[in-house]
């Protein structure tokens, strides 16, 4: 058994995967294994791993299993006492894995730990967040969260008010980089297979907290993260202008999450909140910005579609989505 198992799920990640894997090869920690799960990429991602990184365990799927299910597949091959989730568009400084191991072994109640994500130009990315809620959805939709990022109220979802260099106990951390004890995963499982993409790590952090553990943000774990690289290759669907998320898939997962943790009424209210906002936006922009109005009307329609396909958040549509 190794100290760590690094799990990487790829989908058309060839342009970025090499930098990620090279950063792992340069780690000061020696005792870890790497499992790459390729979700039927069309760009030769799997061939790169086979030819240039023969020491890495490669699981090449014939179909796209999504983020959570592919990580669940990797779990069966993992040998580490701790699991590290890592996106293929992330690059780690050489001491990152060693520091992550030190942190989680020194923190008895840690069920998951994440680090400080930054873009390629050093810009800060949301790295320690509050759980989604109707209030947080409303603050984001209205633009108030972006307008007043320094406010503890308006900036609560992304904790934009907080010092990013200050470690904290938080609700959840993104799955771009996270470390989890293997013993805890054996107790509660890894990812819920109902989530094909998005909200998987939020649901996992809810289960971690329900099991009596905490989620920590450790900013000395500095990760350079491109963000949204794989999603951009799925070009036939509509993207969220704010976060590069595939809009329909985000809606489905949002409904599944709210139904699971808050019930049918909460799921319906979440759908209705965003639909109402975009109906108002479409009305306001009907003459002065017809493209924005059309975008909002389409989002209203997508919400109706997501609601029908998930039966109000009760079931996951047939996968792959």
C-alpha positions as CSV (number, residue, x, y, z in Angstrom):
1,X,0.0,0.0,0.0
2,X,1.3,3.4,-0.9
3,X,0.8,6.7,1.0
4,X,-1.3,8.4,-1.8
5,X,-3.2,7.4,-4.8
6,X,-3.7,10.3,-7.3
7,X,-6.9,9.9,-9.3
8,X,-7.2,11.8,-12.6
9,X,-10.2,11.8,-14.9
10,X,-9.6,13.0,-18.4
11,X,-11.8,13.9,-21.3
12,X,-10.1,15.4,-24.4
13,X,-7.4,16.8,-22.1
14,X,-4.3,16.1,-24.3
15,X,-3.1,19.7,-24.5
16,X,-2.9,20.0,-20.7
17,X,-2.5,16.5,-19.3
18,X,1.2,16.4,-20.0
19,X,1.9,19.4,-17.8
20,X,-0.2,17.9,-15.0
21,X,1.6,14.5,-15.1
22,X,5.0,16.1,-15.4
23,X,4.3,18.1,-12.2
24,X,3.4,14.8,-10.5
25,X,6.7,13.2,-11.6
26,X,8.5,16.1,-10.0
27,X,6.9,15.7,-6.6
28,X,9.2,15.5,-3.6
29,X,7.0,12.8,-2.1
30,X,8.0,9.4,-3.7
31,X,5.4,7.0,-2.3
32,X,2.3,7.5,-4.4
33,X,0.6,5.9,-7.4
34,X,-1.3,7.5,-10.2
35,X,-4.5,6.2,-11.9
36,X,-5.7,8.0,-15.1
37,X,-9.2,7.3,-16.3
38,X,-9.8,8.4,-19.8
39,X,-13.5,9.0,-20.7
40,X,-13.4,8.0,-24.4
41,X,-11.4,11.1,-25.5
42,X,-11.1,11.8,-29.2
43,X,-7.8,13.6,-29.0
44,X,-5.3,10.8,-28.3
45,X,-5.2,11.4,-24.5
46,X,-5.0,7.7,-23.7
47,X,-2.2,7.2,-26.3
48,X,-0.1,9.9,-24.6
49,X,-0.3,8.1,-21.3
50,X,0.4,4.7,-22.8
51,X,3.5,5.9,-24.7
52,X,5.0,8.5,-22.5
53,X,4.0,7.5,-19.0
54,X,4.0,3.7,-18.9
55,X,4.4,3.7,-15.1
56,X,0.9,5.1,-14.7
57,X,-2.1,2.9,-14.4
58,X,-4.4,3.8,-17.4
59,X,-8.1,2.9,-17.5
60,X,-9.4,3.7,-21.0
61,X,-13.2,3.8,-21.2
62,X,-15.2,3.2,-24.4
63,X,-17.8,5.7,-23.2
64,X,-17.9,8.9,-21.1
65,X,-18.6,7.9,-17.5
66,X,-18.6,11.4,-16.2
67,X,-16.4,12.7,-13.4
68,X,-17.8,10.9,-10.4
69,X,-18.3,7.5,-11.9
70,X,-14.8,7.5,-13.5
71,X,-13.3,8.3,-10.1
72,X,-15.3,5.5,-8.6
73,X,-13.7,3.2,-11.2
74,X,-10.2,4.4,-10.4
75,X,-10.9,3.8,-6.7
76,X,-10.9,0.0,-7.4
77,X,-7.3,0.3,-8.6
78,X,-6.0,2.7,-5.9
79,X,-3.5,1.5,-3.4
80,X,-3.0,4.6,-1.3
81,X,-4.0,5.3,2.3
82,X,-5.2,8.6,1.1
83,X,-6.8,9.6,-2.2
84,X,-6.0,12.7,-4.1
85,X,-8.5,14.0,-6.7
86,X,-6.8,16.0,-9.4
87,X,-8.0,17.6,-12.6
88,X,-5.9,17.1,-15.7
89,X,-5.7,20.9,-16.2
90,X,-4.0,21.4,-12.9
91,X,-0.3,21.7,-12.2
92,X,1.3,21.2,-8.7
93,X,4.4,22.7,-7.2
94,X,6.9,19.9,-6.2
95,X,6.1,19.9,-2.5
96,X,2.2,19.8,-2.9
97,X,1.6,16.1,-2.2
98,X,4.0,16.1,0.7
99,X,2.3,19.1,2.3
100,X,-1.2,17.7,1.7
101,X,-0.2,14.4,3.4
102,X,1.3,16.3,6.4
103,X,-1.9,18.4,6.8
104,X,-4.4,15.6,6.7
105,X,-2.4,13.3,9.0
106,X,-2.0,16.1,11.5
107,X,-5.8,16.9,11.5
108,X,-7.7,14.2,13.1
109,X,-11.2,15.4,12.1
110,X,-10.3,16.1,8.5
111,X,-12.5,14.3,6.0
112,X,-11.3,16.3,3.0
113,X,-8.7,19.0,2.4
114,X,-8.3,21.3,-0.6
115,X,-5.9,24.0,-1.6
116,X,-5.7,27.5,-3.2
117,X,-6.6,27.3,-6.9
118,X,-5.2,30.0,-9.1
119,X,-5.4,30.6,-12.9
120,X,-2.5,30.6,-15.3
121,X,-2.0,34.4,-14.7
122,X,-2.0,34.0,-10.9
123,X,-5.6,35.1,-10.5
124,X,-7.5,33.7,-7.6
125,X,-10.2,31.1,-8.2
126,X,-13.0,30.1,-5.8
127,X,-11.4,27.5,-3.6
128,X,-13.4,27.3,-0.4
129,X,-17.1,27.6,-0.6
130,X,-20.4,27.5,1.2
131,X,-23.0,24.9,0.4
132,X,-25.5,25.9,-2.3
133,X,-28.8,27.4,-1.1
134,X,-31.7,29.4,-2.5
135,X,-30.1,32.5,-0.9
136,X,-26.7,31.9,-2.4
137,X,-28.4,31.1,-5.8
138,X,-30.3,34.4,-5.6
139,X,-27.2,36.4,-4.7
140,X,-25.3,34.9,-7.6
141,X,-28.1,35.4,-10.1
142,X,-28.7,39.0,-9.1
143,X,-25.0,39.9,-9.5
144,X,-24.8,41.1,-6.0
145,X,-22.2,38.5,-5.1
146,X,-19.9,39.9,-7.8
147,X,-20.7,43.5,-7.0
148,X,-20.0,43.2,-3.3
149,X,-17.3,40.5,-3.0
150,X,-16.0,41.9,0.2
151,X,-19.3,41.6,2.0
152,X,-19.7,38.6,4.4
153,X,-23.3,38.4,3.3
154,X,-23.2,39.0,-0.4
155,X,-19.9,37.2,-0.9
156,X,-20.8,34.2,1.3
157,X,-21.1,31.5,-1.3
158,X,-17.5,31.8,-2.6
159,X,-16.2,33.3,0.7
160,X,-14.9,36.1,-1.4
161,X,-14.7,38.3,1.7
162,X,-12.2,36.0,3.3
163,X,-8.4,36.2,3.2
164,X,-7.4,33.5,0.7
165,X,-4.2,33.0,2.6
166,X,-6.0,32.0,5.8
167,X,-6.7,28.3,6.4
168,X,-10.3,27.6,7.3
169,X,-12.9,25.0,8.1
170,X,-15.3,25.3,5.1
171,X,-18.4,23.6,3.7
172,X,-16.8,22.2,0.5
173,X,-13.8,22.5,-1.7
174,X,-13.6,21.9,-5.5
175,X,-12.7,18.5,-6.9
176,X,-9.9,20.1,-9.0
177,X,-7.6,19.1,-6.1
178,X,-8.6,17.4,-2.9
179,X,-7.2,14.8,-0.5
180,X,-9.4,12.3,1.3
181,X,-8.6,9.4,3.8
182,X,-9.2,6.1,2.1
183,X,-10.7,4.8,5.4
184,X,-13.4,7.4,5.2
185,X,-14.2,6.5,1.6
186,X,-14.6,2.9,2.7
187,X,-17.2,4.1,5.2
188,X,-19.3,6.5,3.1
189,X,-18.3,5.7,-0.5
190,X,-16.7,8.1,-3.0
191,X,-19.1,9.7,-5.5
192,X,-22.8,9.3,-5.8
193,X,-23.3,7.7,-9.3
194,X,-26.5,9.7,-9.9
195,X,-24.3,12.8,-10.6
196,X,-22.8,12.6,-14.1
197,X,-21.2,15.9,-13.9
198,X,-21.3,18.8,-11.4
199,X,-22.3,18.8,-7.7
200,X,-20.5,15.5,-7.1
201,X,-17.9,17.0,-4.7
202,X,-20.6,19.1,-3.0
203,X,-22.6,16.0,-2.3
204,X,-19.5,14.2,-1.1
205,X,-18.7,17.0,1.3
206,X,-22.2,16.9,2.6
207,X,-21.8,13.2,3.3
208,X,-18.4,13.8,4.9
209,X,-19.9,16.3,7.3
210,X,-22.8,14.0,8.0
211,X,-20.3,11.3,9.0
212,X,-18.9,13.7,11.6
213,X,-15.8,15.0,9.8
214,X,-14.8,18.4,8.5
215,X,-13.6,19.9,5.2
216,X,-10.5,22.1,5.4
217,X,-9.0,24.7,3.1
218,X,-5.2,24.8,3.2
219,X,-3.9,27.7,1.2
220,X,-0.2,26.7,1.3
221,X,-1.3,24.0,-1.2
222,X,-1.1,26.1,-4.3
223,X,-2.5,24.6,-7.5
224,X,-2.4,26.3,-10.9
225,X,-5.8,25.4,-12.5
226,X,-7.0,26.3,-16.0
227,X,-10.6,25.4,-15.3
228,X,-13.4,24.2,-17.7
229,X,-10.9,22.8,-20.2
230,X,-12.7,19.5,-20.7
231,X,-16.2,21.1,-20.8
232,X,-15.2,23.4,-23.6
233,X,-14.7,20.4,-25.9
234,X,-18.4,19.5,-25.6
235,X,-19.4,22.3,-28.0
236,X,-22.8,21.2,-29.1
237,X,-24.5,22.3,-25.9
238,X,-25.2,25.7,-24.3
239,X,-22.7,27.1,-21.8
240,X,-23.2,29.2,-18.8
241,X,-21.7,32.6,-19.5
242,X,-20.4,32.9,-16.0
243,X,-18.7,29.6,-15.4
244,X,-18.1,27.5,-18.5
245,X,-20.6,24.9,-17.2
246,X,-22.7,23.0,-19.5
247,X,-26.0,24.6,-18.6
248,X,-28.4,21.7,-19.0
249,X,-26.1,19.3,-17.1
250,X,-25.6,21.9,-14.4
251,X,-29.4,22.2,-14.0
252,X,-29.9,18.4,-13.8
253,X,-27.3,18.0,-11.1
254,X,-28.5,21.0,-9.2
255,X,-32.0,19.5,-9.1
256,X,-30.6,16.1,-8.1
257,X,-28.6,17.7,-5.3
258,X,-31.4,19.9,-3.9
259,X,-33.9,17.0,-4.0
260,X,-31.5,14.7,-2.2
261,X,-30.6,17.1,0.6
262,X,-33.6,19.4,0.8
263,X,-36.6,17.8,-0.8
264,X,-39.1,18.4,-3.7
265,X,-40.3,21.8,-2.6
266,X,-36.7,23.2,-2.4
267,X,-35.9,21.8,-5.8
268,X,-38.9,23.4,-7.3
269,X,-38.1,26.7,-5.7
270,X,-34.6,26.6,-7.1
271,X,-35.9,26.0,-10.6
272,X,-38.5,28.7,-10.2
273,X,-36.1,31.2,-8.9
274,X,-33.8,31.0,-11.9
275,X,-36.7,30.8,-14.3
276,X,-38.3,33.9,-12.8
277,X,-35.1,35.8,-13.0
278,X,-34.6,35.0,-16.6
279,X,-38.2,35.7,-17.5
280,X,-37.7,39.2,-16.1
281,X,-34.3,39.5,-17.8
282,X,-35.9,38.5,-21.2
283,X,-38.7,41.1,-20.7
284,X,-36.2,43.9,-19.9
285,X,-33.9,43.1,-22.8
286,X,-36.6,42.3,-25.4
287,X,-35.9,45.5,-27.4
288,X,-32.5,46.8,-26.2
289,X,-30.6,43.5,-26.2
290,X,-32.5,40.8,-28.1
291,X,-29.6,38.4,-28.0
292,X,-29.7,38.5,-24.2
293,X,-33.4,38.1,-24.2
294,X,-33.2,35.0,-26.4
295,X,-30.5,33.6,-24.1
296,X,-32.8,34.0,-21.1
297,X,-35.8,32.5,-22.8
298,X,-33.6,29.5,-23.7
299,X,-32.5,29.1,-20.1
300,X,-36.1,29.1,-19.0
301,X,-36.8,26.3,-21.5
302,X,-33.8,24.3,-20.4
303,X,-35.0,24.4,-16.8
304,X,-38.3,22.9,-17.8
305,X,-36.4,20.2,-19.7
306,X,-34.1,19.5,-16.8
307,X,-37.1,19.3,-14.4
308,X,-38.9,16.8,-16.7
309,X,-35.8,14.7,-17.3
310,X,-35.0,14.3,-13.6
311,X,-38.6,14.1,-12.5
312,X,-38.0,17.1,-10.2
313,X,-34.6,15.9,-9.1
314,X,-35.7,12.4,-8.3
315,X,-33.9,10.4,-10.9
316,X,-30.7,10.8,-13.0
317,X,-31.3,10.7,-16.8
318,X,-29.7,7.8,-18.6
319,X,-26.0,8.2,-18.7
320,X,-23.8,9.4,-20.5
321,X,-25.7,12.7,-20.5
